[in-house]
Every structure is written in structure tokens, then in C-alpha cells.
Amino acid sequence: MNALPPTSAGFPSGRRLKRQDEFAAVFDHGKVAADDMLVVHAIRVQDSLSRIGLSVSKRVGNSPQRNRWKRLMRESFRRNVALLPPHLWLVVRPRRGAVPDFQAIQSSLLRLARKLERKL
């Protein structure tokens, strides 16, 4: 059986914030921007690609709802990483009471990341 050729549609591990100290750096030293859909924390990091970390609380809902938020936020980052400002670490979380909608999340993420770039 032939393997399919690799595609660029993946979400590489190097684009994710995973460690607690990375999240702590963003929360402790970063700026915050929010709208009715998302809250985004960001710091500028030299010599690093833009990376994203997700923080979805149990207040958002049950496990399927939280996982849906995470999938949509990851996908909106993946599809728009070329449009996002470079050298930013972003921690993204949904706003309490917001309903997950891909188009709204995508536009919110782009708008808030650009706003944070100006703040930093």
C-alpha cells in the first residue's frame, strides 16, 4: 500500500506552547486583548516562530464542548499563521458565554493578534 505524500496541512509540535513555564511567561509578562469571542494573551519572543497555547476551562462546558473550542482555535491558527504577526507567543481562551463558530473565531484571532502586536 502506497503512503500518501506529506501535506502542509499539519499542525507541527513546534507551533504549540506546551510547558507550564511557557504559559507562565505569557501570562506574567504579556499583554491582553479581548472581544466578545476570545481572550488572547501575548508576548513577543525573539528568534522564535509564532506559537499558540490553548486554555479552555471547565466553565466553558463539558468535554465535547471544550474539545470543539480547542479544535476550532487550533485550526484558525493553522490556517492563518502566515497572516499573524511573527515572533508572538499567544495563549488563547474562549470568552465566557461565547458560542463556538469557526468564522468568528478566525476573524477574532487575527484582529486581536494584530492589536496585541501594536501593544507590544
C-alpha positions as semicolon CSV with decimal commas, in nm:
position;residue;x (nm);y (nm);z (nm)
1;M;0,000;0,000;0,000
2;N;0,142;0,338;-0,102
3;A;0,171;0,613;0,155
4;L;0,021;0,949;0,071
5;P;0,267;1,233;0,014
6;P;0,313;1,466;0,312
7;T;0,095;1,774;0,311
8;S;0,139;2,114;0,468
9;A;-0,196;2,082;0,643
10;G;-0,044;1,957;0,967
11;F;-0,001;2,141;1,294
12;P;0,362;2,083;1,395
13;S;0,466;2,044;1,753
14;G;0,698;2,342;1,724
15;R;0,399;2,574;1,682
16;R;0,246;2,480;2,019
17;L;0,308;2,613;2,366
18;K;0,314;2,307;2,588
19;R;0,519;2,366;2,901
20;Q;0,394;2,539;3,212
21;D;0,686;2,785;3,211
22;E;0,593;2,897;2,856
23;F;0,233;2,964;2,961
24;A;0,356;3,139;3,278
25;A;0,583;3,368;3,073
26;V;0,290;3,472;2,855
27;F;0,055;3,529;3,149
28;D;0,315;3,707;3,367
29;H;0,485;3,932;3,110
30;G;0,236;3,960;2,826
31;K;-0,039;4,193;2,718
32;V;-0,408;4,103;2,689
33;A;-0,671;4,181;2,428
34;A;-1,028;4,056;2,422
35;D;-1,352;4,081;2,230
36;D;-1,687;3,902;2,260
37;M;-1,542;3,573;2,127
38;L;-1,183;3,529;2,256
39;V;-0,934;3,649;2,514
40;V;-0,575;3,648;2,385
41;H;-0,258;3,692;2,592
42;A;0,067;3,754;2,402
43;I;0,437;3,823;2,439
44;R;0,697;3,899;2,173
45;V;0,980;3,645;2,160
46;Q;1,295;3,694;1,956
47;D;1,427;3,410;1,740
48;S;1,108;3,207;1,760
49;L;0,815;3,131;1,534
50;S;0,467;3,237;1,636
51;R;0,326;2,972;1,867
52;I;-0,013;2,913;2,027
53;G;-0,127;2,770;2,357
54;L;-0,487;2,695;2,442
55;S;-0,657;2,738;2,776
56;V;-1,014;2,610;2,787
57;S;-1,170;2,599;3,133
58;K;-1,438;2,359;3,254
59;R;-1,661;2,667;3,281
60;V;-1,686;2,657;2,901
61;G;-1,881;2,333;2,913
62;N;-1,845;1,959;2,907
63;S;-1,562;1,770;2,740
64;P;-1,705;1,766;2,385
65;Q;-1,768;2,142;2,401
66;R;-1,417;2,214;2,531
67;N;-1,261;1,992;2,266
68;R;-1,462;2,164;1,992
69;W;-1,330;2,503;2,107
70;K;-0,975;2,369;2,101
71;R;-1,012;2,219;1,753
72;L;-1,157;2,542;1,613
73;M;-0,892;2,765;1,774
74;R;-0,607;2,540;1,657
75;E;-0,745;2,526;1,303
76;S;-0,794;2,903;1,282
77;F;-0,431;2,950;1,394
78;R;-0,304;2,688;1,150
79;R;-0,488;2,836;0,852
80;N;-0,385;3,194;0,928
81;V;-0,034;3,158;1,067
82;A;0,110;3,339;0,763
83;L;-0,120;3,636;0,831
84;L;-0,038;3,658;1,202
85;P;0,238;3,886;1,330
86;P;0,572;3,699;1,359
87;H;0,756;3,623;1,684
88;L;0,448;3,613;1,910
89;W;0,356;3,355;2,166
90;L;-0,022;3,353;2,204
91;V;-0,237;3,194;2,471
92;V;-0,596;3,187;2,353
93;R;-0,907;3,115;2,554
94;P;-1,276;3,147;2,477
95;R;-1,480;3,424;2,633
96;R;-1,735;3,304;2,885
97;G;-2,075;3,266;2,721
98;A;-1,942;3,269;2,363
99;V;-2,070;3,011;2,115
100;P;-1,804;2,831;1,907
101;D;-1,821;2,949;1,543
102;F;-1,521;2,896;1,316
103;Q;-1,554;3,216;1,111
104;A;-1,598;3,429;1,423
105;I;-1,301;3,264;1,597
106;Q;-1,083;3,309;1,290
107;S;-1,159;3,679;1,247
108;S;-1,132;3,741;1,622
109;L;-0,791;3,572;1,645
110;L;-0,650;3,777;1,356
111;R;-0,791;4,105;1,487
112;L;-0,672;4,051;1,843
113;A;-0,323;3,932;1,739
114;R;-0,275;4,246;1,529
115;K;-0,399;4,460;1,818
116;L;-0,153;4,292;2,054
117;E;0,133;4,341;1,810
118;R;0,074;4,716;1,830
119;K;0,066;4,700;2,213
120;L;0,394;4,508;2,243
